[in-house]
Every structure is written in C-alpha cells, then in structure tokens.
Amino acid sequence: MFGRKIILIMLAVIVLPFCRVHAYPNWDVYSDAVIKDGDIYNVVNVYDSAQKRTTVTMLGGIVDQMKTYDASILNVNVCDISSLYAWDYSTVNVLGGDVYTLWAWDSAVANVGHNASVFSLAARGGEGTVNMTGGIVERIGALEGGTINLSGGIVLDHLGADSCSIVNIYGYNLAKTNYGGSYGYGQVYGLWFDDSSFMIDLSGPDTYARINLIPEPSTLILLGLGTLLKKRKIQSHTIY
C-alpha cells in the first residue's frame, strides 16, 4: 500500500507540470500601442478612442484572438495569431507573420501582402473588403456581401464566393473557366503586375459568375486604341 502511494505521488510530480493551463492576459486597447516579440495574449480588442484612430503595431508576439473595432488600425509585420477579425470600419494591414483565420466584417478592410501567411482569408457580411497584393493564402472567400480585390500573391487551395459577393481580379492576360480545377467549378488564371503567373481553383457554384476580370490600365488603353483603329478602318472602307 505504501509503495503504491509513493508511485502515485511520483506520477503526479511528473505529470502535473505538463497539465497546467497558462492563463495569458486579455487586453482592451484604447490608445496607440506596440506588441513586440515575447508578448503573449489570449484576447486583444482594439478600439478607437474619441475618433483618434487608435493604431496598434505588431512587431512580434503571439495572440490567440484579436479583434479590431471603431475605425482603429492594426499594422502587423511579425506575428502568430490564431484568429484576427476586423469590424466596424477598422483597417488591418498584414504584411508578415502567420495568421490562421483573417476575416473582415461590417465595412472593415483587411490588406494582405508581402510575407504574410494566412490559412483562411475572407471578406464577409456588411461590405467587408479584402485586398490581397502578395503573401500566401490557403483559401480565400467572399461571403454575405463581401468584396475581394486580388492583384498578387499565391492562393494554394481555392477561391470561393457566394451569390451576394464580388471578386475583382487585376492583372494581365486574365481568363476564367467554369469547368475543371480541383473542385470542378473552374479556374481563374493570368499574370500579376509583377509578371508572375497564377492559376486559382474555384470552389462553389456561384463563384465563376461573381468574378470580374480587370486588365491592367495600360492594357485597357491598348484595347481602346485597338477598337478606335478598327472603327477607323471600317469607316475608311465605307462607300457613301
């Protein structure tokens, strides 16, 4: 009996340290602040203070859940964030770091570029907007009236949109199909402004119809000149 008790005590000493739950702090931010390497938070809420557009800059650290409200601004250069939600006209600029979920709601804007890595990126209800100019995303979607503007970066898995949303693709030699791809709903492909090629699989029956292909401005000018020359040629061969 005594030996059994000793064994149980020894097991408790070994196991308990690994079972402890670290209670990381929550933080409600009302003024400009910086989150740096070594900082760890459970929940961070960023609020605007007296319409001064509270700005938080993230230079490192770990946050489980971050939310931005009230036209505040979040600039992310290095991070490890599980969930990042932008609300209420706030702006989130993610130029680096790892974010698992990044969603923009209620007229909020999420800008993604450079070295950002996001698993799930979405423009959601209430006219949320996502602008992606670079970085790597596993999947991207526009839902419930959201808008996505794509002009660069890599989408590894799929692009989806419902019947209420908009996806604008900016680049060169753009085209889309409503068949094929990994999900059978088609693909969109072409060249980004940096001349890198892309091909993105579409997901969902509504996505193809929600995609607008928008050529680079100089391409539009060339198309306009071509149309004008064609009209002049037709007119020069017209017999009155």
Buried (B, 14 or more C-beta within 10 A) or exposed (E): EEEEEEEEEEEEEEEEEEEEEEEBEEBEBBEBBEBEEEBEBBBBBBBBEEEEBBBBBBBBBBBBBBBBBBBBBBBBBBBBBBBBBBBBBBBBBBBBBBBBBBBBBBBBBBBBBBBBBBBBBBBBBBBBBBBBBBBBBBBBBBBBBBBBBBBBBBBEBBBBBBEEBBBBBBBBEBEBEBEEBEBEBBBBBBBBEEEEEBEBBBBBEBBBEBBEBBBBEEBEEEEEEEEEEEEEEEEEEEEE
